[in-house]
């Protein structure tokens, strides 16, 4: 099974909250753990909403 890397997902963000430092905009929650790990622990499946960030080098003119 392939692991989901939240750092590479468009929905991931840092909340800057001490107790809940990781957030997922797509699923709408904050977590102490990486969002993909929280999703896996609750559903038993890898995150189905992972959307890889576009490479900044590809966007440059």
C-alpha positions as CSV (number, residue, x, y, z in Angstrom):
1,X,0.0,0.0,0.0
2,X,1.3,3.4,-1.0
3,X,1.6,6.0,1.8
4,X,0.1,9.4,1.3
5,X,2.5,12.3,1.9
6,X,0.3,15.2,3.1
7,X,3.2,17.7,2.5
8,X,2.7,17.1,-1.2
9,X,-1.1,17.5,-1.1
10,X,-3.0,20.8,-2.1
11,X,-5.3,20.4,0.9
12,X,-2.6,20.3,3.6
13,X,-1.8,23.3,5.7
14,X,0.0,24.2,8.9
15,X,-2.5,25.5,11.5
16,X,0.1,27.0,13.9
17,X,-2.1,25.7,16.8
18,X,0.0,24.0,19.4
19,X,-2.3,21.0,20.0
20,X,-3.5,20.6,16.4
21,X,-0.6,21.6,14.1
22,X,-1.8,19.8,10.9
23,X,-4.9,20.6,8.8
24,X,-6.7,19.4,5.8
25,X,-8.7,21.9,3.7
26,X,-10.3,19.2,1.6
27,X,-11.8,17.2,4.5
28,X,-12.1,20.2,6.8
29,X,-10.3,19.1,10.0
30,X,-7.3,19.8,12.1
31,X,-5.3,17.0,13.8
32,X,-2.4,16.3,16.1
33,X,-1.3,13.7,13.5
34,X,-0.8,14.0,9.8
35,X,-4.2,14.1,8.2
36,X,-3.5,11.1,6.0
37,X,-2.7,9.1,9.2
38,X,-5.9,10.2,10.9
39,X,-7.9,9.2,7.8
40,X,-6.2,5.8,7.7
41,X,-6.7,5.1,11.4
42,X,-10.4,6.0,11.2
43,X,-11.3,4.3,7.9
44,X,-8.7,1.7,7.4
45,X,-8.1,3.1,3.9
46,X,-5.5,5.6,2.5
47,X,-6.8,9.1,1.9
48,X,-9.0,9.2,-1.3
49,X,-8.8,13.0,-1.7
50,X,-5.1,13.3,-2.1
51,X,-4.4,15.9,-4.8
52,X,-0.7,16.4,-5.6
53,X,0.5,20.0,-5.7
54,X,1.5,21.4,-9.0
55,X,5.2,21.8,-9.4
56,X,6.2,25.5,-9.3
57,X,8.8,25.0,-12.0
58,X,6.1,23.9,-14.4
59,X,4.1,27.1,-13.8
60,X,7.0,29.4,-14.6
61,X,6.9,31.1,-18.1
